């Protein structure tokens, strides 16, 4: 019974981390769309530069999330390590699904609407939370 309770607790913590990362990615996407519109150019920036930018945005989002949630959702070390692998992949999948939904509606897409950029953003955020969120 104790193992079942630990598994349920782990799944709830993992869901909390995923929800937090997806929430920050959606807020970042909204911010990038609204702030980037006046500076739109016909030529796109380098994908490497964009990847670096999304990594920095993810790290900043991780730092900001610590102001609201200073304690880690997952408390045991193995759960926190598993979170580093699973949550960014799930968040990237969610962002690519959001991008597919936007594409079907005919909306403009930004790079965060793609799997790889969503994973980079969420991984940077998860790493900041992994190293700086209190495990208590």
Backbone as a ProteinNet text record, in pm:
[ID]
protein_1_A
[PRIMARY]
XXXXXXXXXXXXXXXXXXXXXXXXXXXXXXXXXXXXXXXXXXXXXXXXXXXXXXXXXXXXXXXXXXXXXXXXXXXXXXXXXXXXXXXXXXXXXXXXXXXXXXXXXXXXXXXXXXXXXXXXXXXXXXXXXXXXXXXX
[TERTIARY]
81.9	0	86.3	199.4	288.8	348	376.6	431.4	328.3	203.4	96.8	81.6	87.7	78.4	195.1	314.9	431.8	417.5	365.1	344.6	242.2	133.2	30.6	88.6	165.3	227.8	324.4	401	494.2	420.2	311.8	234.6	173.4	124.2	68.4	176.6	293.9	405.3	450.4	458.6	496.9	394.8	267.4	162.1	172.8	204.9	222.7	336.7	448.9	563	527.2	459.9	419.2	324.9	227.1	130.8	200.2	294	367.6	448.1	516.4	598.5	513.6	404.5	316.9	255.6	216.6	160.6	261	385.8	486.5	517	513	535.3	422.8	300.7	187.3	197.6	233.1	250.6	365.6	474	586.2	545.1	469.3	423.5	335.8	245.1	158.9	242.9	340	426.9	510.1	562.7	643.2	559.2	437.8	349.6	316	279.2	235.8	352.9	466.9	581	656	651.3	725.9	656.4	528.6	451.1	502.4	534.1	582.2	716.8	794.9	929	938	826.5	822.3	903.5	980.8	1059.5	1025.9	1054.8	1027.5	1132.1	1249.8	1357.3	1362.7	1367.8	1371.3	1512.8	1522	1651.7	1705.8	1829.3	1895	1826.6	1806.9	1746.7	1832	1964.5	2052.4	2035.3	2021.2	1999.1	1862.5	1763.6	1630.6	1634.3	1708.4	1720.2	1785.4	1888.4	1952.6	1854.5	1778.1	1679.8	1573.3	1521.1	1420.2	1478.2	1606	1670.4	1681.7	1717.9	1727.6	1589.4	1488.1	1351.5	1305	1338.5	1300.5	1368.2	1496.7	1568.4	1509	1474.6	1410.7	1275	1198.4	1068.2	1086.4	1190.1	1219	1250.3	1328.1	1357.7	1233.5	1149.1	1024.9	931.2	930.2	843.2	887.2	1016.2	1065.6	1013	980.5	922.5	783.4	709.6	573.6	572.1	652.7	658.5	803.3	851.5	992.1	1022.4	922.4	942	911.4	996.8	977.8	849.7	780.7	661.3	698.5	812	860.5	974.1	965.2	1058.5	1172.6	1150.3	1257.8	1351	1478.9	1576.9	1546.2	1505.9	1481.8	1362.4	1262.2	1146.7	1187.7	1275.5	1320.1	1403.1	1484.3	1563.4	1471.6	1374.4	1278.2	1201.9	1174.8	1105.9	1187.3	1319.8	1405.3	1394.6	1364.9	1353.6	1212.7	1113.4	976.1	901.8	911.4	830.7	866	993.6	1022.4	970.7	979.5	926.7	775.4	706.2	561	523.2	598.4	569.9	595.5	702.7	729.5	618.5	568	455.8	332.5	304.8	189.4	203	324.2	344	331	377.7	361.7	214.8	139.2	-4.9	-73.3	-28.7	-84.1	-49.3	73.2	113.1	29.2	-0.3	-85.1	-225.8	-275	-407.4	-407.8	-302.9	-293.1	-282.1	-206.4	-189.3	-323	-403.7	-535.9	-626.5	-612.5	-693.8	-643	-522.7	-465.5	-389.8	-361.3	-287.2	-139.2	-71.7	72.8	137.5	244.4	316.4	447	487.1	620.7	697.7	825.9	907.1	869.3	817.5	777.5	662.8	598.4	492.2	547.7	677.7	741.1	794.3	801.8	842.8	980.1	1078.8	1216.4	1233.4	1171.6	1183.9	1106.4	993.7	918.3	997.6	1069.3	1152.7	1266.6	1330.6	1439.8	1392.2	1279.9	1223.9	1195.6	1125.3	1084.7	1205	1305.2	1423.4	1501.8	1516.8	1585.9	1509.4	1378.5	1297.6	1310.1	1305.4	1315.4	1452.7	1557.1	1691.2	1704.8	1652.2	1656.6	1580	1461.6	1382.7	1451.4	1518.5	1588.4	1699.8	1776.7	1891.7	1857	1748.9	1723.2	1594.8	1503.5	1380.6	1416.4	1362	1387.6	1318.5	1389.7	1325.3	1249.9	1212.2	1142.6	996.8
-120.1	0	126.6	117.2	232.1	263.4	158.8	178.5	244.5	203.7	264.6	412.6	445.4	585.9	665.8	607.8	677.1	699.7	600.5	614	723.3	725.3	828.8	966.4	976	1103.5	1148.3	1053.5	1085	1133.9	1066.5	1107.4	1246.3	1275.1	1408.2	1515.8	1486.4	1581.7	1604.6	1496.6	1506.6	1589.8	1566.8	1645.6	1792.6	1818.8	1957.7	2026.5	1956.9	2014.1	2037.3	1941.4	1956.3	2074	2083.1	2192.9	2327.3	2335.9	2460.1	2498	2400.3	2430.5	2467.3	2397.1	2430.2	2568.4	2599.6	2731.8	2841.2	2824	2925.2	2930.9	2817.7	2820	2893.1	2871.2	2940.9	3090.9	3128.3	3270.7	3330.7	3253.9	3303	3319	3222.6	3231.8	3355.1	3378.2	3495.8	3622.9	3625.9	3743.2	3764.6	3655.6	3668.7	3715.9	3665.5	3709.1	3857.5	3897.9	4036.6	4133.8	4097.5	4187.9	4187.1	4073.6	4062.3	4119.4	4140.2	4185.4	4317.1	4419	4543.7	4529.7	4427.7	4414	4305.6	4266.2	4158.4	4192.4	4097.2	4112.7	3998.1	4017.4	3910	3799.1	3832.5	3734.1	3678.8	3547.3	3485.1	3483.9	3484.2	3476.3	3334.3	3319	3188.9	3093.8	2967.1	2870.5	2848.1	2858.5	2842	2956.9	3077	3193.3	3184.2	3136.6	3118.5	3012.8	2903.9	2799.2	2854.2	2934.3	2997.4	3089.7	3164.8	3255.4	3181.1	3070.6	2993.8	2926.8	2888.3	2831.4	2937.7	3057.8	3166.9	3200.5	3208.1	3233.8	3125.5	3000	2890.7	2902.5	2939.5	2957.2	3072.9	3180.4	3294.1	3252.1	3176.7	3127.7	3037.3	2954	2870	2953.6	3059.5	3149.2	3219.6	3264.7	3330.6	3232.7	3107.7	3008.8	2981.5	2998.9	2979.1	3085.3	3201.1	3305.5	3265.4	3195	3153.4	3017	2923.6	2786.8	2753.9	2799.8	2775.2	2630.5	2552.8	2412.7	2324.5	2225.9	2134.1	2053.4	2026.7	1943.1	1797.9	1756	1619.5	1624.3	1542.6	1555.4	1454.2	1333.9	1235.3	1256.6	1229	1254.9	1181.1	1055.5	983	1040.5	1091.8	1153.9	1283.2	1357.4	1484.5	1461.1	1355.1	1322.3	1273.9	1191.4	1145.4	1263.2	1362.9	1483	1555.1	1554.8	1620.4	1553.8	1425.5	1354.4	1358.9	1341.3	1323.8	1455.3	1546.8	1669.3	1754.2	1779.3	1857.5	1791.5	1658.4	1589.5	1606.3	1594.1	1611.5	1756.1	1851.9	1992.7	2023.3	1967.5	1985.2	1927.1	1811.7	1750.8	1840.1	1895.1	1984.7	2108.1	2163.3	2281.8	2246.8	2128.2	2091.2	2065.8	2011.6	1995.4	2131.6	2226.5	2361.8	2425	2398.2	2448.6	2388.2	2258.8	2194.1	2252.8	2280.1	2341.4	2481.6	2558.4	2693.7	2686.1	2588.2	2573	2542.9	2454.7	2421.9	2544.6	2632.5	2753.7	2862.2	2842.7	2942	3052.1	3033.4	3133	3129	3239	3242.9	3158.6	3089.9	3006.8	3074.9	3053.7	3094.2	2966.9	2979	2858.7	2781.2	2846	2776.5	2679.5	2691.5	2598.7	2466	2449	2325.7	2245.5	2116.3	2024.5	2059.7	2077.4	2095.3	2223.9	2331.3	2455.8	2447.8	2379.5	2358.2	2276.1	2173.1	2091.1	2174.5	2256.5	2340.7	2434.9	2500.7	2592.6	2518.3	2405.2	2330.8	2268.3	2222	2163.3	2268	2387.2	2494.3	2530.2	2537.5	2568.4	2456.4	2331.2	2217.1	2211.6	2243.1	2242.9	2348.3	2467.9	2572.5	2527.2	2470.7	2422.8	2305.2	2219.3	2105.2	2151.9	2248.6	2292.3	2391.7	2469.4	2575.2	2561.9	2474.7	2455.8	2373.8	2415	2345.5	2210.6	2101.2	1969.1	1936.3	2036.1	2013	2046.2
0	0	0	69.5	76.3	-60.7	-137.7	-272.3	-362.4	-350.7	-430.3	-396.7	-268.1	-226.6	-281.4	-283.1	-336.2	-486.9	-557.4	-702.7	-732.2	-657.2	-676.4	-646.1	-537.6	-502.2	-610.9	-666.2	-772.9	-897.1	-932.9	-1050.5	-1031.3	-911.6	-884.6	-891	-837.3	-844.7	-987.5	-1064.1	-1204.7	-1281.7	-1253.5	-1317.5	-1277.9	-1151.6	-1106.3	-1179	-1193.4	-1266.3	-1413.2	-1474.2	-1614.3	-1629.9	-1543.4	-1549.7	-1533.6	-1441	-1419.1	-1542.9	-1604.5	-1721.5	-1842.9	-1863.5	-1976.3	-1955.5	-1832.4	-1802.6	-1836.6	-1795.3	-1825.4	-1975.1	-2045.9	-2190.5	-2262.5	-2219.7	-2281.3	-2254.2	-2131.9	-2100.3	-2181.6	-2197.3	-2277.5	-2423	-2473.4	-2612.3	-2631.1	-2537.8	-2546.7	-2542.5	-2452.4	-2441.3	-2565.2	-2622.2	-2743.2	-2860.4	-2869.2	-2978.8	-2965.1	-2845.2	-2827.2	-2833.2	-2775.7	-2776.2	-2909	-2980.6	-3104.9	-3226.6	-3217.9	-3334.1	-3394.7	-3313.3	-3374.3	-3445.9	-3411.7	-3467	-3573.3	-3627.7	-3727.2	-3850.4	-3893	-4015.8	-4108.6	-4233.6	-4328.2	-4317.3	-4272.1	-4261.3	-4118.7	-4105.4	-3973	-3918.3	-3785.1	-3718.4	-3726.8	-3689.7	-3690.2	-3593.3	-3632.5	-3539.6	-3415.5	-3428	-3312.1	-3214.8	-3268.5	-3184	-3115.7	-3188.6	-3130.1	-3019.8	-3041.3	-2939.3	-2813.7	-2830.5	-2715.3	-2643	-2720.5	-2660.5	-2580.9	-2635	-2562.5	-2439.3	-2445	-2327.1	-2217.8	-2256.2	-2158.8	-2103.1	-2189.6	-2142.2	-2044.9	-2073.4	-1984.5	-1849.3	-1849.1	-1723	-1642.6	-1710.5	-1642	-1585.9	-1664.1	-1616.4	-1494.8	-1496.1	-1380.1	-1257.1	-1276	-1164.3	-1112.2	-1203.4	-1161	-1091.2	-1137.2	-1072.4	-929.3	-901.9	-765.8	-670.1	-722.7	-637.8	-589.8	-673.3	-640.5	-571.8	-623.2	-569.8	-533.5	-417.2	-381.6	-343.7	-310.2	-272.7	-393.8	-416.3	-528.5	-508.6	-619.1	-613.4	-585.4	-637.3	-617.6	-515.7	-412.9	-302.1	-302.9	-350.4	-347.5	-467	-448	-555.3	-686.4	-681.3	-806.1	-880.8	-807.3	-873.4	-942.4	-876.5	-934.4	-1060.4	-1061	-1179.4	-1292.1	-1257.9	-1358.8	-1418.8	-1335.2	-1382.1	-1489.4	-1475.3	-1575.2	-1712.3	-1713.2	-1840.5	-1897.4	-1812	-1861.3	-1884.8	-1792.5	-1803	-1924.2	-1956	-2076.3	-2204.1	-2210.9	-2329.5	-2340.2	-2226.3	-2226.9	-2260.3	-2206.3	-2236	-2383.6	-2440.1	-2582.9	-2667.8	-2628.1	-2699.2	-2691.4	-2573.5	-2557.5	-2647.1	-2655.4	-2738.9	-2887.2	-2927.9	-3069	-3102.4	-3007.2	-3028.4	-3038.6	-2956.8	-2964.5	-3099.7	-3148.7	-3279.7	-3391.7	-3381.6	-3482.9	-3480.5	-3361.7	-3347.9	-3410.2	-3383.5	-3442.5	-3594.6	-3644.2	-3790	-3856.7	-3793.9	-3850	-3852	-3755.4	-3750.4	-3844.3	-3897.6	-3987.8	-3915.4	-3786.2	-3708.9	-3745.2	-3719.4	-3736.8	-3627.8	-3664.7	-3568.7	-3530.2	-3405.1	-3363.8	-3335	-3311.9	-3293.6	-3168.3	-3067.4	-2945.1	-2971.2	-3085.9	-3123.6	-3177.6	-3173.7	-3221.6	-3103	-3122.2	-3016	-2959.3	-3044.9	-2997.6	-2915.7	-2958.6	-2883.5	-2751.7	-2752.6	-2628.7	-2528.8	-2578.5	-2490.3	-2432.4	-2514.4	-2464.7	-2355.3	-2379.2	-2280.6	-2150.5	-2159.5	-2039.7	-1969.6	-2044.8	-1983.1	-1904.3	-1961.4	-1889.1	-1761.3	-1771.3	-1653.4	-1549.5	-1594.1	-1502.8	-1436.2	-1510.4	-1451.2	-1342	-1366.5	-1263.9	-1140.7	-1160.8	-1046.4	-976.6	-1053.1	-995.5	-901.6	-945.1	-866.6	-755.9	-772.4	-677.4	-595.9	-634.3	-553.9	-430.9	-320.2	-194.8	-195	-163.7	-164.8	-35.3	38.8	166.1	155
[MASK]
++++++++++++++++++++++++++++++++++++++++++++++++++++++++++++++++++++++++++++++++++++++++++++++++++++++++++++++++++++++++++++++++++++++++

